[in-house]
Amino acid sequence: MPQYFSKNANTFAKLSIFGVVFLLAVVLWAGAMIVRSPYETMQNVPREQPVPFSHEHHVGGLGIDCRYCHINVETSSYANIPATKICMNCHQQLWTVSPTLEPVRESYRTGKSIEWTRVNDLPEYVYFNHSIHVHKGVGCSTCHGRVDKMPLTWQAQPLTMQWCLDCHRHPERYVRPREQVFNMSYAPPADQIALGKRLVSEYHIQSLVSCSTCHR
């Protein structure tokens, strides 16, 4: 009976199967990396807005506290987009004829809200409560980055589930004293773990990692 396959056919078949499996694994790995990459999450990409609002100027330069504009952040699950009236508290007196601020003045005249572009946009299936995190000692800059240095605001963190879980599993690495929550220039001390463990106990922080914590 004639020999249809060479002596190396079995070896070649095994290598082919291994190559296909390896290639599939590489494709899956690359896909997972792309999904988590800044390109996909739009991390560090400044968002264009109807009005080029500068946190660098208002927070870093003028020293305006986060709570002056985001008035509900300590009491609500939702960190509100500031009402136009808050902007006009100052801009009825300052830059009153600036073309850049015309959308703000028009919103104030008509009562129609400015359509701001959301920067930190979580999926609808994710529940996040700002007030809880504030009262547990999670600083604004921990999630939002140094907004006092942002001429235009961008998403500072990936906001992936893995990123959230890292904090939930090890809150002692990230929590700070409550009086420092809104301090943009706060830097963790050398003994952060020791301080964090004390605050975890003092603030009754739980390591919540069950699905229902965020997916309700």
N, C-alpha and C positions, 0 to 999 in steps of 0.2 A: 504494500500500500504506500503510495507516494507521500512524502512529508510536505504538508501544506504550510506549516508554520515553522519558523526558524527556532533554534534552540533558545534564543533570547526573547521569544514572544511572551512567555509568562512573566519575565522580569519587566518587559516593557508595559504589560497590562497592569502590573502592580504599581509601577511608577506613574502610569496614567491616572489610576484611581487616586493615588496619593496626591498627585498634582491637582486634580479636580477638587478634592477635599481642601487642600491647602489654599487654592485660589478662592474657593467659596468662603473660607474662614477669613481671608484677607479682605474680600469684598464686604463681608459683614462687619469686620473690625473698622474698615474705612468708613462705612456708613454710620456706625456708632460715633466715630470721632467727628464726622462732619456735622451730625445732629447736635453735638455738644460744643462745636467750635464757635468762636465769636462771629464768624461769617453767618451762621444759621441763627444764632441767638441775638444777633445785632448788638452784641456787647461792645461798648466803647464807640458806638456810632452816634454822633450828634444828630438829634432829631430837628428837622425844620419845623417851625411853628408860625402861626399867623402873625405873631409879634415876636421878634427875637429877644425874648426875656433872658437876661443874664443873671444867674445866681451868683456868679463871681462878683458882679457889681453890687447887687442888692444884699447878699449875705456876707461875702468876703469884704467888700468895700464899705458898705453902709452899716453892717453889723445887724441886719434885721433877723430876728429870731424866727426859726421855722414855724412856730406856732402863730405868728402874726398873720401869716397867709393860710397855713393849713390848720385851721382853727379847731377841727374835730379830731385831730390825730390822737389826742389823749383819751378821748371818750367814745370813739366810734371805730368800727372795724374798717371803715373806709377813710382814707386820707383825702379829704376833699380837694378838688381843684378850686383855687381861690375865686370868689365872686368878683365881678368887675368892680363892685363898690370898693373892695379892698384896694384895688389898684388906684382908683380915683381918690381915695383918701389923701394920697400924696399928689397925684397927677392932675388934680384940679388946680394946684398951685405951681407945679413943676412941669416943664416941657409941655405946656398947654397947647402949643400949635405944632408940635413935632409931627411930621407926616408918618413917621414910624408908629406912633401911638394912635393914629386915626382909628384902627379897628377897635381899640379899647374905648375911645370916646363914642364911636358909633354904637357899640354894645351898651354903653351906659345910657345913651339917648333912647335907644329902641327897646331895651330890656332883653334883647336876644343874646344868648351866651356865645362867647367866642369858642370856636371849635378847635380846641387845643389837641395836639397829637399826643397820645398817651406814650410815656417813655417806658415805665416799668409795667408791662402789660402781661399779667398772668392769665393762663387759660381759664375759661369759665368754670371748669370742673375743679379748680383749686380754690379753697377757702383760706383767706389770710386775714387775720385780725390785727390791725395796727396798734390798737390800744393795749392789747395784751402784751405785745412785744415791748412797747414803750415802758409799761409798768414793770416788766421783768428785767429791765436794764439793758435792752438791746439798743445801741446807739443808732441814730439816723445814718451816720456815715458807714456803719457796718454793712448795710444793705445798699444804700444809695451812693456811697462813695463821697469824695470830697466835693460836694456840690458848690462849696464856696470858691472852688477853683475852676468851675465850668462856665465858660462864656455862653455856650449853649448846652443844654442838659443832655446827657447820654446815660445809658444803662450801664452801671458800673460793675454789676455782677452777672453771672450767667443765668441765674434764676432757674436752674435745673433742679429736679427732685434730689439729685445727689448732693447738690450744694446746700439745699435746705436741711437734708438729713444729717449732714456733717455737723451743723450747728445744733440740731435737736439731740444728737447723740453725745455731743461734747459741749454743752452750753458754757461750762467753766472757761472755755478758751475765748469766749466772745463777750460775755456780759460785763457791764461796767456799773459803777454807782449811778443811781437814778438821777442824781443832780448833774451828771455828765452826759446824759442821753443826747441832749441837743447841742453839745459842744463839738463843733466840727473838727477842731484841732486836737481832740483828745487822743493820746497815744497810750496803748496798754503798758502798764508798768512791767518791770523785770520779773516781779512775782505774780504775774497775771493768773497763773493756775491756782496759786494759793488764794489770791483775792477772789477769783472766780468761784472756787469751791465754797468760800464763805458766803458770797452773794447768792449762790444757788440755794444754800440752806436758808439764808435770811429771807430771800424773796420767794421761797417755796417753789422753786423751778423744778418741773418734772421733765424727764427725758421722754417726750412723747413721740413715738415713731410708728404708731399704728396707722393703718390706712385712713381710718375714719377721722383722724386729727385734721387732715387737710382736704380729704375727699369726702364731701358730705352730700 
